[in-house]
């Protein structure tokens, strides 16, 4: 595995005081994902949990549904000037009978750490049909418990404490147990890594779970949750309009601005049980704190 953090000298200015000191940065490197030897996408990510990342990515793209759809994942090629493996190229062999990705919807650019769907040839291709629909799902959580999950997520971010430069995604049970947490420079990569962990652990579909993300809730994060069968997605910041639209259409409960004992629920609020020490939860935007 490549480096997760790197050290660099910085000039620290505080008032009229100037000090040169080392600083710790989150590493960002490209990961080339190949299926059957053919390049599918290149994403900018923080090295680590790469096998989880590709499993989650393939599920969100509709290529696989379970771990049984993947035969082998292996590092290949990708060497530096000294001949050492950079661990920046992964080749995935799909199981017999699993169709190869439809290359008419290929991503035609590098997927940056800021965008999970850049390069798609059409928006329709992004609205992938899930194999784990949320229709009839009965998962519920109290507003009090839901409000504690971002705090638990933040307190569990080991690398963020050293760098201050990583997004996080955490998968919780409806009773508040943190099942898995992943950090990455890209919020969509962090989600792919968490979902990929669940795939390789045989947990998909992820009914009865809650996905919490450290930033905003974008369209691609809602898509990934829906594709994995996650019924509730919570974020500490705002969702986008397209994220709300997809959540409403897909049956996913989307909560944003989860801060203290307050939150906004933008879709399917029936899964959030309002408890006495929390403010009322509204299905539309009520505040922007």
URDA-V133832 format. One record per run of one state. SS is the DSSP state (helix for helix, strand for strand, loop for the rest). FROM is the first residue (numbers start at 0). TO is the last residue. Records with the same first field share a line. If there is no record, write none. Layout:
SS=FROM-TO / FROM-TO
This chain:
loop=0-3 / 14-15 / 26-27 / 35-36 / 45-48 / 60-65 / 75-77 / 79-83 / 85-87 / 94-101 / 105-109 / 111-121 / 126-139 / 155-156 / 163-165 / 173-176 / 184-185 / 200-207 / 213-215 / 217-217 / 228-230 / 235-237 / 239-239 / 250-251 / 259-260 / 267-267 / 273-288
strand=4-13 / 16-25 / 28-34 / 37-44 / 69-74 / 78-78 / 84-84 / 88-93 / 110-110 / 140-141 / 166-172 / 177-183 / 208-212 / 216-216 / 231-234 / 238-238 / 252-258 / 261-266 / 271-272
helix=49-59 / 66-68 / 102-104 / 122-125 / 142-154 / 157-162 / 186-199 / 218-227 / 240-249 / 268-270
